[in-house]
Amino acid sequence: MNPTKLNFPTCEKSQLDELNTLFKQWYASAKNKKFIKEKSSEDLVFDGFYPFFSKQKVKVLFIGRESLGLTGDHYLDMLHWLYKSGENIGKKSLNQSQFHALKLKVSYGLNNGSCPWEEIPSAESISQSFAEENGVSFAFMNLSKLSNDSESWKADWELIDSFTDEFKDEDINFFNKEIEIINPDVIITMNLEGRLANLGELEVLEYGSDVSCFKLTCGSKQILLMDTYHFSAVKKQQDTFYTPIIESFKKYS
């Protein structure tokens, strides 16, 4: 199990310690599980929140499906380096990589008064101060902690379900507990639909064409959860993602 090597402010160290303790429990539980494709506990890819997440006006947690080609790495460390270094993500720049650019731009918008799309800087501009004291930060977790190491970018639902199914009978809901520790103000999931049930108790607020809204119970708190298209889907970023997210946030937050 590889803990993050990112530099967190002192005020977030106890929260990070709590998250790492959970991941150690998760790792220990995974040692007794049988996953498909010869995957084991040693292959788990953990995630969490970036530095200065707790200082955001609106703390946003994004939940994806699975990591790609990151077996043995820490998700946040690798992506933080890519965001800050200017290196391509795959064959695309950060601005061209819609999945990552949208996370930065949506986080910026929500933390700047739900500003108009046209006022949001480019992803590469936002990344310059990302995860710094006066910059944008967010949290990210994948539903599956097993990495898809195939050549395909398409979700390996067989592998994802193999992972989640192994933890359905645990005394602790690891997915829900991770969210509780991260303690977001809003959760944005990426086309998880029926698999949202893995996250815990949900109350339906509204089913929509672009965004469906729920309340997720985490501990003593209910958190607004918005399920959208996957951020890599070939859709209009403003019309399909940003505007419906902002409208739902204003309506239900």
Backbone hydrogen bonds, N-H to C=O, Kabsch-Sander energy under -0.5 kcal/mol:
donor,donor_aa,acceptor,acceptor_aa,energy
8,F,6,L,-0.9
12,E,9,P,-1.9
13,K,10,T,-1.4
16,L,12,E,-2.3
17,D,13,K,-2.6
18,E,14,S,-2.1
19,L,15,Q,-1.9
20,N,16,L,-2.5
21,T,17,D,-2.2
22,L,18,E,-1.8
23,F,19,L,-2.3
24,K,20,N,-1.9
25,Q,21,T,-1.8
26,W,22,L,-2.7
27,Y,23,F,-2.7
28,A,24,K,-2.4
29,S,25,Q,-2.4
30,A,26,W,-2.4
31,K,27,Y,-1.1
32,N,29,S,-1.4
33,K,30,A,-1.8
35,F,33,K,-0.6
35,F,39,K,-0.8
39,K,36,I,-1.6
43,D,40,S,-1.9
44,L,41,S,-1.4
45,V,145,K,-3.1
46,F,44,L,-0.6
48,G,140,F,-2.4
50,Y,138,F,-2.0
53,F,50,Y,-1.4
55,K,52,F,-0.8
56,Q,53,F,-1.8
60,V,58,V,-0.8
61,L,186,V,-2.4
62,F,60,V,-0.5
62,F,139,A,-2.6
63,I,188,I,-2.5
64,G,62,F,-0.5
64,G,141,M,-2.0
69,G,67,S,-0.5
69,G,148,N,-1.8
73,D,70,L,-2.8
75,Y,46,F,-1.8
75,Y,73,D,-0.5
78,M,74,H,-2.1
79,L,75,Y,-2.3
80,H,76,L,-2.6
81,W,77,D,-2.0
82,L,78,M,-1.8
83,Y,79,L,-2.8
84,K,80,H,-2.3
85,S,81,W,-2.2
86,G,82,L,-1.1
89,I,92,K,-3.3
90,G,88,N,-0.8
91,K,89,I,-0.6
92,K,89,I,-1.6
97,S,93,S,-1.5
98,Q,96,Q,-1.4
100,H,97,S,-0.6
101,A,97,S,-3.0
102,L,98,Q,-2.7
103,K,99,F,-0.9
104,L,100,H,-1.7
105,K,101,A,-2.5
106,V,102,L,-3.1
107,S,103,K,-2.0
108,Y,104,L,-2.2
109,G,105,K,-2.6
110,L,106,V,-2.6
111,N,107,S,-1.7
112,N,109,G,-1.3
114,S,109,G,-1.7
115,C,109,G,-0.9
115,C,112,N,-0.6
119,E,116,P,-1.8
120,I,117,W,-1.6
126,I,122,S,-2.4
127,S,123,A,-2.3
128,Q,124,E,-0.6
128,Q,125,S,-0.9
129,S,126,I,-1.2
130,F,127,S,-0.9
131,A,136,V,-2.9
132,E,129,S,-1.5
135,G,132,E,-2.0
139,A,60,V,-2.7
140,F,48,G,-3.2
141,M,62,F,-2.2
143,L,64,G,-1.8
144,S,65,R,-2.4
147,S,43,D,-0.5
148,N,67,S,-3.0
149,D,147,S,-0.9
157,W,155,A,-1.3
160,I,156,D,-2.6
161,D,157,W,-2.9
162,S,158,E,-1.6
163,F,159,L,-1.8
164,T,160,I,-2.4
165,D,161,D,-2.5
166,E,162,S,-0.9
166,E,163,F,-0.5
167,F,164,T,-1.3
168,K,165,D,-1.1
170,E,167,F,-1.1
174,F,172,I,-1.2
177,K,173,N,-2.6
178,E,174,F,-2.2
179,I,175,F,-1.7
180,E,176,N,-2.4
181,I,177,K,-2.3
182,I,178,E,-2.4
183,N,179,I,-2.6
185,D,59,K,-2.6
186,V,59,K,-1.9
187,I,224,L,-2.7
188,I,61,L,-2.8
189,T,187,I,-0.5
189,T,226,M,-2.3
190,M,63,I,-1.6
191,N,189,T,-0.9
191,N,228,T,-1.9
195,R,192,L,-2.5
196,L,193,E,-2.2
197,A,194,G,-1.4
198,N,195,R,-1.6
199,L,196,L,-2.1
200,G,197,A,-0.9
203,E,215,K,-2.3
205,L,213,C,-2.7
206,E,213,C,-2.0
208,G,206,E,-0.5
212,S,227,D,-2.2
213,C,206,E,-3.1
214,F,225,L,-2.6
215,K,203,E,-2.2
216,L,223,I,-2.8
217,T,201,E,-2.4
217,T,215,K,-0.5
218,C,216,L,-0.5
218,C,221,K,-3.3
221,K,218,C,-2.1
223,I,216,L,-2.6
224,L,185,D,-0.7
225,L,214,F,-2.8
226,M,187,I,-2.9
227,D,212,S,-2.9
227,D,225,L,-0.5
228,T,189,T,-2.8
228,T,226,M,-0.6
229,Y,210,D,-0.5
233,A,230,H,-2.4
235,K,233,A,-1.9
237,Q,235,K,-0.5
240,T,236,K,-2.6
241,F,236,K,-0.8
241,F,237,Q,-0.7
242,Y,237,Q,-2.6
243,T,238,Q,-2.8
245,I,241,F,-2.1
246,I,242,Y,-2.7
247,E,243,T,-2.6
248,S,244,P,-2.3
249,F,245,I,-2.6
250,K,246,I,-2.4
251,K,247,E,-1.7
252,Y,248,S,-2.4
253,S,249,F,-2.3
